[in-house]
Amino acid sequence: MIRKMSSSTGASSVKEEYEVLKVVEDGEARVLPTTASAVYDPVSGQLFLGALSSPFMVVCEQQK
């Protein structure tokens, strides 16, 4: 997940700062190379990942 850091001055600057948070990783690119969509279910805490061209769907459960 990439999110823009809030500016303390409130003014936009030429250099923007972003925070990168690793949510899920497929180091060998075997399962997630074509992932295009992600849906989070707040009730179950699961993250669903998939793509139109992918033959499968990935379901991630939240670590406790």
C-alpha positions as CSV (number, residue, x, y, z in Angstrom):
1,M,0.0,0.0,0.0
2,I,1.3,3.4,-0.9
3,R,-0.1,6.5,0.8
4,K,0.8,10.1,0.6
5,M,2.2,11.6,3.8
6,S,0.2,14.6,5.1
7,S,1.9,17.9,4.7
8,S,2.5,19.8,8.0
9,T,2.4,23.1,6.2
10,G,-0.7,22.3,4.2
11,A,0.8,23.7,1.1
12,S,1.7,21.4,-1.8
13,S,5.4,21.2,-2.7
14,V,7.3,20.0,-5.7
15,K,8.7,17.1,-3.6
16,E,5.9,14.9,-2.3
17,E,6.6,12.2,0.3
18,Y,5.0,8.8,0.3
19,E,4.9,5.9,2.8
20,V,5.1,2.4,1.5
21,L,3.6,-0.4,3.6
22,K,4.1,-4.0,2.6
23,V,0.7,-5.7,2.9
24,V,1.4,-8.9,1.0
25,E,4.4,-10.2,-0.9
26,D,5.0,-12.8,-3.5
27,G,8.8,-12.8,-3.7
28,E,9.0,-15.5,-6.5
29,A,6.1,-13.9,-8.5
30,R,4.4,-17.3,-8.7
31,V,0.9,-16.5,-7.3
32,L,0.4,-12.7,-7.7
33,P,2.0,-11.7,-11.0
34,T,-1.3,-10.7,-12.6
35,T,-3.2,-9.3,-9.6
36,A,-5.3,-6.4,-10.6
37,S,-8.0,-6.2,-8.0
38,A,-8.1,-6.3,-4.2
39,V,-11.1,-6.4,-1.9
40,Y,-10.9,-6.2,1.8
41,D,-13.7,-7.7,4.0
42,P,-13.7,-5.9,7.3
43,V,-16.1,-8.4,8.9
44,S,-13.8,-11.4,8.4
45,G,-10.6,-9.5,8.1
46,Q,-9.7,-11.3,4.8
47,L,-8.1,-9.7,1.7
48,F,-9.2,-11.1,-1.6
49,L,-6.8,-10.7,-4.6
50,G,-7.5,-11.7,-8.2
51,A,-7.4,-10.7,-11.9
52,L,-9.5,-11.4,-15.0
53,S,-6.6,-13.2,-16.6
54,S,-5.6,-15.3,-13.5
55,P,-6.9,-18.9,-13.2
56,F,-7.2,-18.5,-9.4
57,M,-8.0,-16.2,-6.5
58,V,-5.9,-15.5,-3.4
59,V,-7.5,-15.2,0.0
60,C,-5.3,-13.7,2.8
61,E,-6.2,-13.9,6.4
62,Q,-5.1,-11.3,8.9
63,Q,-2.2,-12.2,11.3
64,K,-3.0,-12.1,15.0
